[in-house]
Amino acid sequence: MISYLSTATAAISLRYDLAIPSARNSEESVRLVVLSLFCAIPVSLLAGGIFVWFTRQGFLGFGRLPSWSTAFVILSLALTSIYSTLRFWHVRNSEFGAISVSLVSQGIGRAITPIALAPLKFGWFGLITGELLGRALGIRKLAKPVLPLVRDIFKSTSMRDFGDLLRQYRQYPLVFLPSSVLDAASAVIALPVVVSLFGVSVGGEFLLAQQIVMAPSALISGTLRDIIHSKLIRHAGDNPADLPKLVKRTALRLFLFSSAIYLPLACLAPVLTSSIFGQSWLRVGAFVATLCPAAIVSVAVSPISRAMVFSRIPHIKFAADFAKLLLPVAGMVICARLSSGSVISGLIGYAVMTAVAYAFYFAIVVFSIRINNQLSNGKSQPRTNEIPIDPRHITAKQIILP
């Protein structure tokens, strides 16, 4: 179910939420908020319908889920869409404090609610309730300053105006959406491949190791991605020629910062895993140590990828998307077969090729924002409240997924 939610979330607002920071003015940004929320309704229902079909067909094990889980999927996707939309509105206004508070609220809700419901023996229904409550708590803080604006804009905007907005920003569902799906697929494809190559038990160990490695990455990227995005927008407007230098400096700092976290983790994981999870999970430590170097490169590159929004050739990012999707899996399969089914060899191949894919991604980002590759040779100004980029003058090839 979580894998389905992770993939479906990428499409839930048709990526119109990503357009909010680049709106031409504050009024249009609020209209995009309304449009994004409006798109979430039919897409959530459609995703729920697909989920029902998966459960009835027993596709990929979905048949084991109860029928009422469909309601959870629809509600979870709707809450995710609301949160993402409101978050991008706050990114536009550089209100990162509110975003941080919302993230903390989500974490508290998800952690405390299942514990509070444990005496009632609700089982995994309690876990689902905690997940939904956590998402709702994260939304409340972000929604408070936006709701009055949404009500005013909704009253003063006709359906024709929203139709014009759909056409003006049609690049987002046409270009951002498929790239989002590729990114989501690359994040979840490793587990089923591990299971098919090495069995279910190894898949469980790999999943635990992957969650341990992803925890610092999610915290770093989730905290810094929006801040870096805002900084890139301001810098591209003031000094576009220096944008590649800023991206390189930022990537280097992220690389050093993530190394300070992951290198000690790689050294300690094999020692601490058995004492924390028990002897039956001893190999998880070796898995974590194997995956850490790839995580360092990933953390260094992912947050700076939003710089490609200033490129006139952002379509080349699809090469990096397919590299991230295919190279790690290919490395795992090839190394496993060459080593007669060795799990560690397969994971080493996966980690090495993941690092290679992200290094290629970094090269793509830097090349795409060279001054001669920037929009209007670097003279286009990013969004401000007074002189924004006019999205009607941007073609589909000039838009890219952050």
C-alpha positions as a LaTeX table, in Angstrom:
\begin{tabular}{lrrr}
\hline
Residue & $x$ (\AA) & $y$ (\AA) & $z$ (\AA) \\
\hline
Met1 & 0.00 & 0.00 & 0.00 \\
Ile2 & 2.82 & 2.41 & 0.88 \\
Ser3 & 4.49 & 1.77 & $-2.49$ \\
Tyr4 & 1.21 & 2.53 & $-4.24$ \\
Leu5 & 0.75 & 5.75 & $-2.27$ \\
Ser6 & 4.34 & 6.82 & $-2.98$ \\
Thr7 & 3.80 & 6.42 & $-6.73$ \\
Ala8 & 0.27 & 7.84 & $-6.91$ \\
Thr9 & 1.23 & 10.90 & $-4.86$ \\
Ala10 & 3.44 & 12.07 & $-7.72$ \\
Ala11 & 0.37 & 12.58 & $-9.91$ \\
Ile12 & $-2.28$ & 13.67 & $-7.47$ \\
Ser13 & $-2.32$ & 17.41 & $-8.29$ \\
Leu14 & $-1.19$ & 16.92 & $-11.90$ \\
Arg15 & 1.91 & 18.84 & $-10.68$ \\
Tyr16 & 0.12 & 22.20 & $-10.76$ \\
Asp17 & 1.34 & 22.63 & $-7.18$ \\
Leu18 & 4.87 & 23.01 & $-8.58$ \\
Ala19 & 3.74 & 26.05 & $-10.55$ \\
Ile20 & 2.81 & 28.05 & $-7.46$ \\
Pro21 & 6.31 & 29.46 & $-6.68$ \\
Ser22 & 6.67 & 30.62 & $-10.31$ \\
Ala23 & 3.31 & 32.37 & $-10.57$ \\
Arg24 & 3.37 & 35.84 & $-12.14$ \\
Asn25 & 1.91 & 37.53 & $-9.07$ \\
Ser26 & 0.37 & 36.77 & $-5.69$ \\
Glu27 & $-3.18$ & 36.62 & $-7.02$ \\
Glu28 & $-2.27$ & 34.06 & $-9.64$ \\
Ser29 & $-0.39$ & 31.98 & $-7.06$ \\
Val30 & $-3.58$ & 31.68 & $-5.01$ \\
Arg31 & $-5.53$ & 30.74 & $-8.13$ \\
Leu32 & $-2.98$ & 27.98 & $-8.70$ \\
Val33 & $-3.57$ & 26.83 & $-5.13$ \\
Val34 & $-7.28$ & 26.51 & $-5.89$ \\
Leu35 & $-6.58$ & 24.79 & $-9.22$ \\
Ser36 & $-4.20$ & 22.30 & $-7.60$ \\
Leu37 & $-6.71$ & 21.44 & $-4.90$ \\
Phe38 & $-9.49$ & 21.11 & $-7.45$ \\
Cys39 & $-7.44$ & 18.67 & $-9.56$ \\
Ala40 & $-6.78$ & 16.56 & $-6.48$ \\
Ile41 & $-10.43$ & 15.55 & $-6.15$ \\
Pro42 & $-10.93$ & 13.60 & $-9.41$ \\
Val43 & $-7.35$ & 12.28 & $-9.44$ \\
Ser44 & $-7.70$ & 10.92 & $-5.89$ \\
Leu45 & $-10.94$ & 9.17 & $-6.86$ \\
Leu46 & $-9.29$ & 7.77 & $-10.00$ \\
Ala47 & $-6.33$ & 6.52 & $-7.96$ \\
Gly48 & $-8.78$ & 4.92 & $-5.55$ \\
Gly49 & $-10.52$ & 3.18 & $-8.43$ \\
Ile50 & $-7.21$ & 1.80 & $-9.70$ \\
Phe51 & $-6.42$ & 0.60 & $-6.18$ \\
Val52 & $-9.77$ & $-1.22$ & $-6.02$ \\
Trp53 & $-8.96$ & $-2.96$ & $-9.30$ \\
Phe54 & $-5.53$ & $-3.97$ & $-7.97$ \\
Thr55 & $-7.08$ & $-5.47$ & $-4.83$ \\
Arg56 & $-9.75$ & $-7.40$ & $-6.75$ \\
Gln57 & $-7.21$ & $-8.76$ & $-9.24$ \\
Gly58 & $-4.70$ & $-9.58$ & $-6.51$ \\
Phe59 & $-2.08$ & $-7.60$ & $-8.41$ \\
Leu60 & 1.35 & $-7.58$ & $-6.65$ \\
Gly61 & $-0.21$ & $-8.86$ & $-3.44$ \\
Phe62 & $-2.84$ & $-6.12$ & $-3.16$ \\
Gly63 & $-5.54$ & $-8.78$ & $-2.86$ \\
Arg64 & $-4.57$ & $-9.33$ & 0.79 \\
Leu65 & $-5.67$ & $-5.82$ & 1.73 \\
Pro66 & $-9.19$ & $-5.25$ & 3.12 \\
Ser67 & $-11.74$ & $-3.46$ & 0.99 \\
Trp68 & $-12.02$ & $-0.54$ & 3.43 \\
Ser69 & $-8.35$ & 0.31 & 2.80 \\
Thr70 & $-9.51$ & 2.05 & $-0.41$ \\
Ala71 & $-11.04$ & 4.83 & 1.69 \\
Phe72 & $-7.70$ & 5.24 & 3.44 \\
Val73 & $-5.89$ & 5.50 & 0.10 \\
Ile74 & $-8.24$ & 8.18 & $-1.24$ \\
Leu75 & $-8.17$ & 10.21 & 1.96 \\
Ser76 & $-4.40$ & 9.89 & 2.31 \\
Leu77 & $-3.82$ & 11.05 & $-1.26$ \\
Ala78 & $-6.16$ & 14.01 & $-0.80$ \\
Leu79 & $-4.39$ & 15.08 & 2.40 \\
Thr80 & $-1.01$ & 14.70 & 0.70 \\
Ser81 & $-2.14$ & 16.90 & $-2.17$ \\
Ile82 & $-3.43$ & 19.59 & 0.20 \\
Tyr83 & $-0.18$ & 19.55 & 2.15 \\
Ser84 & 2.01 & 19.75 & $-0.96$ \\
Thr85 & $-0.06$ & 22.61 & $-2.41$ \\
Leu86 & 0.07 & 24.66 & 0.77 \\
Arg87 & 3.76 & 23.93 & 1.21 \\
Phe88 & 4.62 & 25.33 & $-2.23$ \\
Trp89 & 2.61 & 28.46 & $-1.46$ \\
His90 & 4.75 & 28.99 & 1.62 \\
Val91 & 7.91 & 28.31 & $-0.41$ \\
Arg92 & 6.90 & 31.12 & $-2.76$ \\
Asn93 & 6.73 & 33.46 & 0.24 \\
Ser94 & 9.92 & 32.05 & 1.85 \\
Glu95 & 7.98 & 31.08 & 4.98 \\
Phe96 & 10.15 & 28.12 & 5.92 \\
Gly97 & 9.38 & 28.41 & 9.63 \\
Ala98 & 5.77 & 27.43 & 9.03 \\
Ile99 & 6.90 & 24.50 & 6.89 \\
Ser100 & 9.22 & 23.29 & 9.64 \\
Val101 & 6.46 & 23.49 & 12.25 \\
Ser102 & 4.13 & 21.52 & 10.00 \\
Leu103 & 6.73 & 18.79 & 9.53 \\
Val104 & 7.19 & 18.52 & 13.28 \\
Ser105 & 3.41 & 18.32 & 13.75 \\
Gln106 & 3.21 & 15.52 & 11.21 \\
Gly107 & 5.94 & 13.56 & 12.93 \\
Ile108 & 4.33 & 13.93 & 16.35 \\
Gly109 & 0.91 & 12.86 & 15.06 \\
Arg110 & 2.28 & 9.80 & 13.30 \\
Ala111 & 4.33 & 8.74 & 16.32 \\
Ile112 & 1.92 & 9.37 & 19.20 \\
Thr113 & $-1.43$ & 8.29 & 17.73 \\
Pro114 & $-0.56$ & 4.59 & 17.16 \\
Ile115 & 0.91 & 4.43 & 20.67 \\
Ala116 & $-2.21$ & 6.03 & 22.18 \\
Leu117 & $-4.45$ & 3.59 & 20.30 \\
Ala118 & $-2.37$ & 0.52 & 21.16 \\
Pro119 & $-4.39$ & $-0.39$ & 24.32 \\
Leu120 & $-7.51$ & $-0.60$ & 22.14 \\
Lys121 & $-5.84$ & $-3.30$ & 20.02 \\
Phe122 & $-6.87$ & $-1.76$ & 16.73 \\
Gly123 & $-3.86$ & $-3.31$ & 15.02 \\
Trp124 & $-2.77$ & $-1.77$ & 11.78 \\
Phe125 & $-5.97$ & 0.29 & 11.74 \\
Gly126 & $-4.33$ & 2.29 & 14.53 \\
Leu127 & $-1.24$ & 2.77 & 12.37 \\
Ile128 & $-3.40$ & 4.05 & 9.51 \\
Thr129 & $-5.23$ & 6.40 & 11.86 \\
Gly130 & $-1.91$ & 7.78 & 13.06 \\
Glu131 & $-0.79$ & 8.34 & 9.48 \\
Leu132 & $-3.95$ & 10.24 & 8.59 \\
Leu133 & $-3.88$ & 12.31 & 11.76 \\
Gly134 & $-0.25$ & 13.18 & 11.19 \\
Arg135 & $-0.98$ & 14.47 & 7.69 \\
Ala136 & $-3.94$ & 16.49 & 8.98 \\
Leu137 & $-1.87$ & 18.10 & 11.75 \\
Gly138 & 0.75 & 19.15 & 9.22 \\
Ile139 & $-1.90$ & 20.83 & 7.10 \\
Arg140 & $-3.53$ & 22.94 & 9.82 \\
Lys141 & $-0.53$ & 25.21 & 10.39 \\
Leu142 & 0.00 & 25.84 & 6.67 \\
Ala143 & $-3.66$ & 26.40 & 5.85 \\
Lys144 & $-4.39$ & 29.15 & 8.36 \\
Pro145 & $-2.99$ & 32.13 & 6.35 \\
Val146 & $-4.07$ & 30.72 & 2.97 \\
Leu147 & $-7.76$ & 29.93 & 3.51 \\
Pro148 & $-9.00$ & 33.57 & 3.55 \\
Leu149 & $-7.14$ & 34.23 & 0.29 \\
Val150 & $-8.56$ & 31.09 & $-1.28$ \\
Arg151 & $-12.12$ & 32.10 & $-0.37$ \\
Asp152 & $-11.67$ & 35.57 & $-1.90$ \\
Ile153 & $-10.06$ & 34.27 & $-5.08$ \\
Phe154 & $-12.67$ & 31.54 & $-5.52$ \\
Lys155 & $-15.46$ & 34.12 & $-5.37$ \\
Ser156 & $-13.80$ & 36.45 & $-7.87$ \\
Thr157 & $-12.57$ & 33.85 & $-10.39$ \\
Ser158 & $-14.76$ & 32.32 & $-13.05$ \\
Met159 & $-14.50$ & 28.83 & $-14.48$ \\
Arg160 & $-13.22$ & 30.37 & $-17.67$ \\
Asp161 & $-10.36$ & 31.95 & $-15.74$ \\
Phe162 & $-9.46$ & 28.56 & $-14.33$ \\
Gly163 & $-9.62$ & 27.10 & $-17.82$ \\
Asp164 & $-7.18$ & 29.74 & $-19.03$ \\
Leu165 & $-4.92$ & 28.87 & $-16.11$ \\
Leu166 & $-5.04$ & 25.19 & $-17.05$ \\
Arg167 & $-3.87$ & 26.03 & $-20.55$ \\
Gln168 & $-1.22$ & 28.52 & $-19.46$ \\
Tyr169 & 0.39 & 25.99 & $-17.12$ \\
Arg170 & $-0.30$ & 22.86 & $-19.15$ \\
Gln171 & 3.46 & 22.20 & $-19.28$ \\
Tyr172 & 3.33 & 20.96 & $-15.71$ \\
Pro173 & 1.12 & 17.89 & $-16.23$ \\
Leu174 & 2.72 & 17.31 & $-19.64$ \\
Val175 & 6.35 & 17.42 & $-18.49$ \\
Phe176 & 6.55 & 17.48 & $-14.72$ \\
Leu177 & 4.15 & 14.58 & $-14.27$ \\
Pro178 & 5.99 & 11.89 & $-16.26$ \\
Ser179 & 9.28 & 12.88 & $-14.67$ \\
Ser180 & 7.68 & 12.62 & $-11.21$ \\
Val181 & 6.48 & 9.12 & $-12.02$ \\
Leu182 & 9.97 & 8.10 & $-13.13$ \\
Asp183 & 11.44 & 9.47 & $-9.91$ \\
Ala184 & 8.85 & 7.63 & $-7.82$ \\
Ala185 & 9.45 & 4.40 & $-9.73$ \\
Ser186 & 13.22 & 4.62 & $-9.23$ \\
Ala187 & 12.66 & 4.94 & $-5.48$ \\
Val188 & 10.59 & 1.75 & $-5.13$ \\
Ile189 & 11.86 & $-0.55$ & $-7.87$ \\
Ala190 & 14.84 & $-1.91$ & $-5.94$ \\
Leu191 & 12.80 & $-3.88$ & $-3.38$ \\
Pro192 & 10.87 & $-6.13$ & $-5.79$ \\
Val193 & 14.10 & $-6.78$ & $-7.71$ \\
Val194 & 15.85 & $-7.82$ & $-4.48$ \\
Val195 & 12.96 & $-10.13$ & $-3.62$ \\
Ser196 & 13.01 & $-11.73$ & $-7.07$ \\
Leu197 & 16.78 & $-12.28$ & $-6.97$ \\
Phe198 & 17.39 & $-13.27$ & $-3.35$ \\
Gly199 & 14.04 & $-14.14$ & $-1.76$ \\
Val200 & 11.51 & $-12.59$ & 0.59 \\
Ser201 & 13.66 & $-12.77$ & 3.74 \\
Val202 & 16.49 & $-10.86$ & 2.10 \\
Gly203 & 13.92 & $-8.40$ & 0.80 \\
Gly204 & 12.82 & $-7.71$ & 4.38 \\
Glu205 & 16.41 & $-7.12$ & 5.45 \\
Phe206 & 17.02 & $-4.84$ & 2.49 \\
Leu207 & 13.86 & $-2.85$ & 3.25 \\
Leu208 & 14.98 & $-2.25$ & 6.83 \\
Ala209 & 18.45 & $-1.22$ & 5.68 \\
Gln210 & 16.97 & 1.06 & 3.04 \\
Gln211 & 14.72 & 2.73 & 5.62 \\
Ile212 & 17.69 & 3.33 & 7.93 \\
Val213 & 19.73 & 4.86 & 5.14 \\
Met214 & 16.87 & 6.96 & 3.81 \\
Ala215 & 16.01 & 8.49 & 7.20 \\
Pro216 & 18.87 & 11.06 & 7.24 \\
Ser217 & 18.43 & 11.65 & 3.51 \\
Ala218 & 14.74 & 12.45 & 3.91 \\
Leu219 & 15.48 & 14.80 & 6.79 \\
Ile220 & 18.26 & 16.66 & 4.95 \\
Ser221 & 16.47 & 16.90 & 1.60 \\
Gly222 & 13.12 & 17.72 & 3.15 \\
Thr223 & 14.64 & 20.49 & 5.23 \\
Leu224 & 16.96 & 22.06 & 2.66 \\
Arg225 & 15.29 & 21.45 & $-0.71$ \\
Asp226 & 12.79 & 24.34 & $-0.41$ \\
Ile227 & 15.40 & 26.72 & 1.02 \\
Ile228 & 17.82 & 25.94 & $-1.82$ \\
His229 & 15.00 & 26.37 & $-4.33$ \\
Ser230 & 14.21 & 29.85 & $-3.01$ \\
Lys231 & 17.89 & 30.80 & $-3.00$ \\
Leu232 & 18.36 & 29.63 & $-6.59$ \\
Ile233 & 15.41 & 31.74 & $-7.73$ \\
Arg234 & 16.85 & 34.89 & $-6.18$ \\
His235 & 20.38 & 34.20 & $-7.44$ \\
Ala236 & 19.25 & 33.46 & $-10.99$ \\
Gly237 & 17.53 & 36.83 & $-11.13$ \\
Asp238 & 20.48 & 38.80 & $-9.75$ \\
Asn239 & 23.43 & 37.02 & $-11.37$ \\
Pro240 & 22.49 & 34.21 & $-13.77$ \\
Ala241 & 26.06 & 33.77 & $-15.03$ \\
Asp242 & 27.12 & 32.58 & $-11.57$ \\
Leu243 & 24.26 & 30.11 & $-11.20$ \\
Pro244 & 26.43 & 27.06 & $-12.12$ \\
Lys245 & 29.01 & 28.12 & $-9.52$ \\
Leu246 & 26.32 & 28.40 & $-6.86$ \\
Val247 & 25.01 & 24.94 & $-7.75$ \\
Lys248 & 28.50 & 23.44 & $-7.54$ \\
Arg249 & 29.23 & 25.11 & $-4.19$ \\
Thr250 & 25.89 & 23.97 & $-2.80$ \\
Ala251 & 26.43 & 20.39 & $-4.00$ \\
Leu252 & 29.92 & 20.33 & $-2.45$ \\
Arg253 & 28.59 & 21.53 & 0.91 \\
Leu254 & 25.81 & 18.95 & 0.80 \\
Phe255 & 28.36 & 16.27 & $-0.08$ \\
Leu256 & 30.57 & 17.16 & 2.89 \\
Phe257 & 27.59 & 17.46 & 5.23 \\
Ser258 & 26.11 & 14.12 & 4.20 \\
Ser259 & 29.55 & 12.47 & 4.40 \\
Ala260 & 29.83 & 13.59 & 8.02 \\
Ile261 & 26.57 & 11.71 & 8.69 \\
Tyr262 & 26.82 & 8.64 & 6.50 \\
Leu263 & 30.48 & 7.66 & 6.91 \\
Pro264 & 30.12 & 7.16 & 10.69 \\
Leu265 & 26.83 & 5.36 & 10.06 \\
Ala266 & 28.56 & 3.02 & 7.59 \\
Cys267 & 31.23 & 2.23 & 10.19 \\
Leu268 & 28.87 & 1.74 & 13.14 \\
Ala269 & 25.96 & $-0.06$ & 11.44 \\
Pro270 & 27.60 & $-3.51$ & 11.23 \\
Val271 & 28.50 & $-3.29$ & 14.92 \\
Leu272 & 25.24 & $-1.90$ & 16.30 \\
Thr273 & 22.66 & $-3.71$ & 14.17 \\
Ser274 & 22.75 & $-6.99$ & 16.09 \\
Ser275 & 22.40 & $-5.28$ & 19.46 \\
Ile276 & 19.48 & $-3.12$ & 18.27 \\
Phe277 & 17.51 & $-5.53$ & 16.09 \\
Gly278 & 18.86 & $-8.90$ & 17.24 \\
Gln279 & 21.14 & $-11.54$ & 15.72 \\
Ser280 & 18.55 & $-12.51$ & 13.14 \\
Trp281 & 18.99 & $-9.09$ & 11.52 \\
Leu282 & 22.79 & $-9.16$ & 11.56 \\
Arg283 & 23.17 & $-8.72$ & 7.78 \\
Val284 & 21.20 & $-5.47$ & 7.86 \\
Gly285 & 24.31 & $-3.69$ & 9.19 \\
Ala286 & 26.35 & $-4.82$ & 6.19 \\
Phe287 & 23.55 & $-3.74$ & 3.88 \\
Val288 & 23.47 & $-0.28$ & 5.49 \\
Ala289 & 27.24 & 0.11 & 5.15 \\
Thr290 & 27.02 & $-0.86$ & 1.49 \\
Leu291 & 24.27 & 1.65 & 0.70 \\
Cys292 & 25.71 & 4.65 & 2.57 \\
Pro293 & 28.21 & 5.86 & $-0.10$ \\
Ala294 & 25.43 & 6.01 & $-2.70$ \\
Ala295 & 23.28 & 7.97 & $-0.25$ \\
Ile296 & 26.04 & 10.58 & 0.09 \\
Val297 & 25.98 & 11.28 & $-3.64$ \\
Ser298 & 22.19 & 11.27 & $-3.72$ \\
Val299 & 21.89 & 13.86 & $-0.94$ \\
Ala300 & 24.45 & 16.07 & $-2.64$ \\
Val301 & 22.63 & 16.13 & $-5.98$ \\
Ser302 & 18.88 & 15.86 & $-5.38$ \\
Pro303 & 18.21 & 19.28 & $-3.75$ \\
Ile304 & 20.10 & 21.24 & $-6.42$ \\
Ser305 & 18.20 & 19.66 & $-9.32$ \\
Arg306 & 15.54 & 22.40 & $-9.15$ \\
Ala307 & 18.07 & 24.71 & $-10.84$ \\
Met308 & 17.07 & 23.10 & $-14.13$ \\
Val309 & 13.91 & 25.22 & $-14.15$ \\
Phe310 & 16.11 & 28.00 & $-15.57$ \\
Ser311 & 17.34 & 25.88 & $-18.47$ \\
Arg312 & 16.15 & 26.08 & $-22.05$ \\
Ile313 & 17.06 & 22.39 & $-22.53$ \\
Pro314 & 15.60 & 20.79 & $-19.41$ \\
His315 & 14.28 & 17.86 & $-21.42$ \\
Ile316 & 17.75 & 16.32 & $-21.13$ \\
Lys317 & 16.87 & 15.50 & $-17.53$ \\
Phe318 & 14.88 & 12.55 & $-18.80$ \\
Ala319 & 18.22 & 10.91 & $-19.60$ \\
Ala320 & 19.14 & 11.22 & $-15.92$ \\
Asp321 & 15.69 & 9.96 & $-14.88$ \\
Phe322 & 16.11 & 6.77 & $-16.89$ \\
Ala323 & 19.68 & 6.39 & $-15.65$ \\
Lys324 & 18.46 & 6.50 & $-12.03$ \\
Leu325 & 15.75 & 3.99 & $-12.87$ \\
Leu326 & 17.78 & 1.46 & $-14.86$ \\
Leu327 & 21.47 & 1.64 & $-13.91$ \\
Pro328 & 21.17 & 0.63 & $-10.21$ \\
Val329 & 18.96 & $-2.35$ & $-11.03$ \\
Ala330 & 21.27 & $-3.40$ & $-13.86$ \\
Gly331 & 24.27 & $-3.16$ & $-11.54$ \\
Met332 & 22.53 & $-5.35$ & $-8.96$ \\
Val333 & 21.49 & $-8.01$ & $-11.46$ \\
Ile334 & 24.85 & $-8.20$ & $-13.23$ \\
Cys335 & 26.94 & $-8.33$ & $-10.04$ \\
Ala336 & 24.64 & $-10.93$ & $-8.47$ \\
Arg337 & 24.92 & $-13.20$ & $-11.49$ \\
Leu338 & 28.70 & $-12.76$ & $-11.80$ \\
Ser339 & 29.11 & $-13.70$ & $-8.14$ \\
Ser340 & 26.78 & $-16.72$ & $-8.28$ \\
Gly341 & 23.97 & $-15.04$ & $-6.37$ \\
Ser342 & 25.94 & $-13.22$ & $-3.66$ \\
Val343 & 23.68 & $-10.72$ & $-1.91$ \\
Ile344 & 26.49 & $-8.37$ & $-0.88$ \\
Ser345 & 27.95 & $-8.35$ & $-4.39$ \\
Gly346 & 24.54 & $-7.52$ & $-5.81$ \\
Leu347 & 24.08 & $-4.64$ & $-3.36$ \\
Ile348 & 27.58 & $-3.34$ & $-4.09$ \\
Gly349 & 26.68 & $-3.25$ & $-7.78$ \\
Tyr350 & 23.44 & $-1.48$ & $-6.92$ \\
Ala351 & 25.19 & 1.12 & $-4.74$ \\
Val352 & 27.97 & 1.80 & $-7.23$ \\
Met353 & 25.61 & 2.28 & $-10.14$ \\
Thr354 & 23.32 & 4.46 & $-8.00$ \\
Ala355 & 26.29 & 6.74 & $-7.31$ \\
Val356 & 27.16 & 6.74 & $-11.02$ \\
Ala357 & 23.57 & 7.63 & $-11.96$ \\
Tyr358 & 23.51 & 10.58 & $-9.55$ \\
Ala359 & 26.92 & 11.76 & $-10.70$ \\
Phe360 & 25.54 & 11.76 & $-14.24$ \\
Tyr361 & 22.50 & 13.64 & $-12.91$ \\
Phe362 & 24.80 & 16.29 & $-11.43$ \\
Ala363 & 26.62 & 16.69 & $-14.76$ \\
Ile364 & 23.26 & 17.11 & $-16.52$ \\
Val365 & 22.17 & 19.80 & $-14.05$ \\
Val366 & 25.40 & 21.82 & $-14.35$ \\
Phe367 & 25.45 & 21.57 & $-18.14$ \\
Ser368 & 21.82 & 22.58 & $-18.49$ \\
Ile369 & 22.27 & 25.86 & $-16.57$ \\
Arg370 & 25.42 & 27.11 & $-18.26$ \\
Ile371 & 24.85 & 30.69 & $-19.36$ \\
Asn372 & 24.39 & 29.73 & $-23.00$ \\
Asn373 & 21.86 & 27.07 & $-21.99$ \\
Gln374 & 19.76 & 29.24 & $-19.71$ \\
Leu375 & 16.44 & 30.67 & $-20.77$ \\
Ser376 & 17.07 & 33.68 & $-23.05$ \\
Asn377 & 20.82 & 33.18 & $-22.52$ \\
Gly378 & 20.43 & 33.70 & $-18.80$ \\
Lys379 & 18.54 & 36.98 & $-19.07$ \\
Ser380 & 15.15 & 35.63 & $-18.03$ \\
Gln381 & 14.18 & 36.73 & $-14.56$ \\
Pro382 & 12.60 & 34.27 & $-12.15$ \\
Arg383 & 9.38 & 34.99 & $-10.37$ \\
Thr384 & 9.06 & 38.02 & $-8.15$ \\
Asn385 & 5.89 & 39.77 & $-7.08$ \\
Glu386 & 6.55 & 42.54 & $-9.60$ \\
Ile387 & 8.43 & 41.04 & $-12.57$ \\
Pro388 & 7.75 & 37.31 & $-12.86$ \\
Ile389 & 8.51 & 34.83 & $-15.58$ \\
Asp390 & 5.49 & 34.64 & $-17.81$ \\
Pro391 & 4.72 & 30.91 & $-18.08$ \\
Arg392 & 2.84 & 31.47 & $-21.32$ \\
His393 & 6.19 & 32.19 & $-22.97$ \\
Ile394 & 7.73 & 28.92 & $-21.77$ \\
Thr395 & 7.46 & 25.84 & $-23.95$ \\
Ala396 & 7.05 & 22.33 & $-22.67$ \\
Lys397 & 10.76 & 21.68 & $-23.21$ \\
Gln398 & 11.60 & 24.59 & $-20.97$ \\
Ile399 & 9.97 & 23.07 & $-17.90$ \\
Ile400 & 11.46 & 20.39 & $-15.68$ \\
Leu401 & 10.56 & 18.55 & $-12.53$ \\
Pro402 & 12.35 & 19.82 & $-9.45$ \\
\hline
\end{tabular}
